[in-house]
Amino acid sequence: MIVFRDPSEVPAGFGPSVVAIGKFDGVHAGHRSVIERARVDAATGGARVVAVTFDRNPLSLLRPEICPENLIGVNQKLALLASAGVDATLLLTFDERLAGLAAHEFVEHVLVDSLGVRTVLVGDDFRFGRGGAGTPDLLREMSDEFGFRVDVVGDVRSIDSDRRVSSTWIRELLAEGDVEAAAKLLGRSPSVWGEVVHGLKRGRALGFPTANLPADLEGFVPADGVYAGWLVDQGSSDGLRSGTRYPAAISVGTNPTFTDVSVRQVEAYVLDETELDLYGRSVEVQFVERIRGMVAFEGIEPLKVQMADDVARVRRALLARPA
């Protein structure tokens, strides 16, 4: 997938394109329905599928007091858009300049002049341009002027609850530790990304060495507890890539048995691996099933017994699921 970070980077004659616009936070089932519609449209007309999105939630600038935590970071978003079949992504920096751009200017300069848009796909709640003045109806009005088509894609809804699939709903589930339900809405296991850093090495002393992720990792960290999941080695800063996927027991929280951890941490113990060196490597930690909540133990020995039981339960949980 090609990534552009400014309209000026798009080469002349890039179009025609079918453009899906949105925040794409999570690239969940609702987002993927828009992208799939774009792919079908593009396939019948020889156009490229382009996602236009932002480097941050616009609310972080416009209304920071109500801006929610992101489900995924920029790197995750780009990887997920690529895996969804997008040919190119225009990742716009949402700053004061972009926030002040009138809706008509956005359409003319970004969609028409840069991308050679043939069809624009948006959700029915989509807003764009200065003050959120741009709506699907305004897009339709401008489509006559600029010669493109507008396709407003309806919501993907749960059959049982008739609730719209949304980033808000997924955040609620993850905050409760319900990673299995979140995975159904995402179409994949929820995950976090980060570079493995040195920790207190307490897990190694207990016989369960862990890969520790930094506090500034990408992705929404689920509720405290122990999870069954996978650790995927994404590579290192020197460009060496691996892609190896390991079964893992994952701990989220402050480890309340001890008193020297004040910040929530994500640690992953790769099953049956005690000498694996992942320091400095970028990894993805995927959450498959919550095994238990986080509790404090009366000393080291009860903790070690529980950790051995956790590993056994993680093993059973992962064996019961397709890899």
C-alpha positions in Angstrom: 0.0 0.0 0.0 1.2 3.5 -0.9 1.1 6.0 1.9 0.9 9.8 1.3 1.1 12.2 4.2 0.2 15.3 2.3 -1.8 15.9 -1.0 1.3 17.4 -2.5 2.9 14.0 -2.4 0.4 12.4 -4.7 1.8 12.3 -8.2 0.1 13.9 -11.1 -2.3 11.6 -12.9 -2.7 9.4 -9.9 -6.5 8.9 -10.4 -9.1 7.8 -11.1 -9.7 6.7 -7.5 -12.5 5.5 -5.3 -12.1 7.3 -2.0 -13.3 6.2 1.5 -13.0 8.9 4.1 -13.1 8.5 7.9 -11.2 8.3 11.1 -11.0 4.5 10.7 -10.2 4.1 14.5 -10.0 0.3 14.9 -10.7 -0.5 11.2 -13.6 -2.5 12.5 -16.4 -4.3 10.7 -18.2 -1.0 9.9 -15.1 0.5 8.4 -14.4 -2.6 6.4 -17.9 -2.6 4.9 -17.1 0.8 3.5 -13.7 -0.3 2.2 -15.2 -3.5 0.7 -17.8 -1.4 -1.1 -15.0 0.8 -2.5 -13.1 -2.3 -3.7 -16.1 -3.5 -5.6 -16.6 -0.1 -7.2 -12.9 0.2 -8.1 -12.8 -3.3 -9.6 -15.4 -2.5 -12.2 -13.8 0.7 -13.4 -10.1 0.3 -13.1 -9.7 2.8 -10.3 -7.5 2.7 -7.2 -9.0 2.3 -3.7 -7.9 5.2 -1.5 -8.5 5.8 2.2 -8.4 9.4 3.4 -7.9 9.5 7.1 -6.1 11.5 9.9 -3.0 11.2 12.0 -5.1 11.8 15.1 -8.8 12.0 16.2 -9.9 15.5 15.1 -11.5 15.9 18.5 -8.1 16.0 20.1 -7.7 19.4 18.5 -11.3 20.6 18.3 -12.8 19.2 21.6 -10.0 17.6 23.6 -12.1 17.4 26.7 -14.4 14.8 25.1 -11.8 13.1 22.8 -11.8 9.4 23.5 -8.7 7.2 23.7 -7.7 5.8 20.3 -8.3 2.1 19.7 -5.2 1.9 17.5 -2.2 4.0 16.7 -1.1 5.3 13.3 1.1 2.3 12.4 -1.6 -0.1 13.3 -4.1 1.8 11.2 -1.9 1.8 8.2 -1.2 -1.9 8.5 -4.9 -2.7 8.9 -6.0 -0.6 6.0 -3.4 -2.3 3.8 -4.7 -5.8 4.9 -8.2 -4.6 4.1 -7.2 -4.2 0.5 -6.7 -0.4 0.3 -4.3 0.6 -2.5 -3.2 3.9 -1.1 -3.8 5.9 2.1 -3.7 9.7 2.4 -2.8 10.3 6.0 -3.6 13.9 6.7 -2.1 15.8 9.6 -5.1 17.2 11.5 -3.8 20.6 12.6 -5.2 24.2 12.7 -4.7 24.6 9.0 -6.7 21.5 8.0 -9.4 22.2 10.6 -9.8 25.7 9.0 -10.1 24.4 5.5 -13.6 25.0 4.0 -15.6 22.0 2.9 -15.5 23.1 -0.8 -11.7 23.6 -0.6 -11.2 20.1 0.9 -13.2 18.5 -1.9 -11.6 20.5 -4.7 -8.0 20.4 -3.6 -7.7 17.0 -1.8 -10.3 14.8 -3.5 -10.5 16.2 -7.0 -7.1 17.8 -7.8 -4.9 15.4 -5.9 -6.7 12.0 -6.1 -8.8 12.3 -9.2 -11.8 11.0 -7.3 -14.5 9.2 -9.2 -16.6 8.0 -6.2 -16.6 9.1 -2.6 -17.8 6.7 0.1 -18.7 7.9 3.6 -20.8 6.9 6.5 -24.1 8.7 7.1 -22.7 10.6 10.1 -19.6 11.9 8.3 -18.7 15.5 8.7 -15.8 17.4 7.2 -14.5 20.9 6.5 -14.4 24.0 8.7 -16.9 23.8 11.6 -18.1 20.4 10.4 -20.1 22.1 7.7 -19.5 19.3 5.2 -22.2 16.6 5.2 -23.1 13.8 2.8 -25.8 16.1 1.4 -23.2 18.8 0.7 -21.0 16.2 -0.9 -23.8 15.3 -3.2 -24.3 18.9 -4.2 -20.6 19.3 -5.0 -20.5 16.0 -6.9 -22.5 17.7 -9.7 -19.9 20.5 -9.9 -16.9 18.2 -9.9 -18.2 15.1 -11.6 -17.9 12.4 -9.0 -20.5 10.1 -7.4 -21.3 9.9 -3.7 -22.1 6.6 -2.0 -23.3 6.8 1.7 -22.8 3.5 3.3 -25.2 2.5 6.0 -24.3 1.3 9.5 -23.3 -2.3 10.3 -25.5 -3.3 13.2 -25.7 -6.2 15.7 -28.6 -8.5 15.0 -29.1 -9.3 18.7 -29.0 -5.8 20.1 -29.5 -3.7 16.9 -26.6 -1.6 18.1 -24.3 0.1 15.5 -20.8 -1.3 15.4 -18.6 1.6 16.5 -15.3 2.4 18.1 -17.2 3.5 21.2 -18.8 0.1 21.7 -15.4 -1.7 21.2 -13.8 0.6 23.8 -16.5 -0.3 26.2 -16.0 -4.0 25.7 -12.2 -3.7 26.1 -12.5 -1.7 29.2 -14.5 -4.6 30.7 -11.9 -7.1 29.5 -14.3 -8.7 27.0 -11.7 -9.2 24.3 -13.7 -12.0 22.6 -16.7 -9.8 22.0 -14.5 -6.9 20.8 -12.8 -9.3 18.4 -16.2 -10.1 16.8 -16.8 -6.4 16.1 -13.2 -5.8 14.9 -13.0 -8.9 12.8 -9.6 -9.7 14.4 -8.2 -10.0 17.9 -7.6 -6.6 19.6 -4.0 -5.9 20.0 -1.3 -3.4 21.1 2.0 -2.7 19.4 5.3 -1.5 20.9 9.1 -2.0 21.2 10.1 -4.5 23.8 11.9 -2.7 26.7 13.7 -3.8 29.8 11.6 -4.2 32.9 12.3 -5.2 36.5 13.1 -8.8 35.3 10.9 -10.1 38.1 9.2 -12.6 35.7 12.6 -14.1 34.8 13.4 -14.6 38.5 10.0 -16.4 38.9 10.7 -18.7 35.9 8.4 -16.8 33.5 10.4 -14.2 31.6 8.3 -11.6 29.9 8.5 -9.2 27.0 7.6 -5.8 28.5 5.9 -3.2 26.3 6.5 0.5 26.9 4.0 2.9 28.4 3.7 4.8 25.0 2.6 1.7 23.1 0.0 1.8 20.3 -3.5 0.5 20.9 -6.2 0.3 23.5 -5.1 -1.7 26.6 -7.9 -3.9 27.9 -8.9 -4.2 31.5 -6.4 -5.5 34.1 -6.0 -9.2 34.1 -4.3 -12.2 32.6 -5.1 -13.1 29.0 -4.4 -15.9 26.5 -3.0 -14.5 23.2 -0.2 -14.2 20.8 3.0 -12.3 20.5 4.0 -11.5 16.9 7.6 -10.4 16.3 7.3 -7.5 13.8 11.0 -6.8 13.5 13.7 -4.4 14.7 14.7 -0.8 14.1 17.6 -1.9 11.9 15.0 -3.2 9.4 15.3 -6.9 10.2 11.8 -8.5 10.2 10.6 -11.8 11.6 6.8 -12.2 11.5 7.1 -15.2 13.9 4.0 -15.7 16.0 4.3 -17.1 19.5 1.6 -18.3 22.0 1.7 -16.1 25.0 0.3 -15.6 28.5 -0.3 -11.8 28.8 -0.5 -9.8 32.0 -2.1 -6.3 32.1 -1.9 -4.2 35.2 0.3 -3.0 38.0 1.1 -6.4 39.5 -0.5 -5.7 42.9 1.5 -8.4 44.7 4.4 -5.9 44.7 4.4 -2.2 45.6 7.0 -0.9 43.2 4.9 -0.8 40.0 2.8 2.4 39.7 1.9 2.4 36.0 -0.2 -0.2 34.2 2.0 -2.6 32.2 1.6 -5.1 29.4 3.9 -8.1 29.7 3.8 -11.2 27.6 5.3 -14.6 28.5 6.0 -16.7 25.4 5.0 -20.2 26.3 7.9 -22.6 26.7 10.5 -20.0 25.8 13.0 -18.9 28.5 15.9 -17.7 26.4 14.1 -15.7 23.7 15.7 -12.3 23.2 13.1 -9.7 22.0 14.7 -6.6 23.4 14.5 -3.7 20.9 12.2 -5.6 18.6 8.7 -4.3 17.6 6.0 -6.7 18.6 2.2 -7.0 18.4 0.5 -8.5 21.4 -2.9 -10.0 20.5 -5.6 -10.6 23.1 -7.7 -13.7 22.5 -9.3 -14.6 25.8 -9.4 -13.3 29.4 -8.3 -15.9 31.9 -8.8 -14.0 35.1 -8.7 -10.6 36.8 -5.7 -9.1 38.5 -5.3 -9.9 42.2 -2.7 -9.6 44.9 -1.1 -12.6 46.4 0.3 -13.2 49.9 3.9 -13.8 48.8 6.0 -15.2 46.0 5.1 -18.9 46.3 1.3 -18.5 45.9 2.0 -16.2 42.9 4.2 -18.8 41.3 1.6 -21.5 41.7 -1.0 -19.2 40.2 1.3 -18.3 37.2 1.8 -22.0 36.5 -2.0 -22.4 36.5 -2.4 -19.4 34.3 0.0 -20.8 31.7 -1.8 -24.1 31.7 -5.2 -22.3 31.1 -3.7 -20.2 28.4 -2.4 -23.3 26.7 -5.8 -24.9 26.8 -7.5 -21.8 25.6 -5.2 -21.4 22.6 -5.4 -25.1 21.7 -9.2 -24.8 21.6 -9.0 -22.1 18.9 -7.7 -22.1 15.3 -4.3 -20.5 15.1 
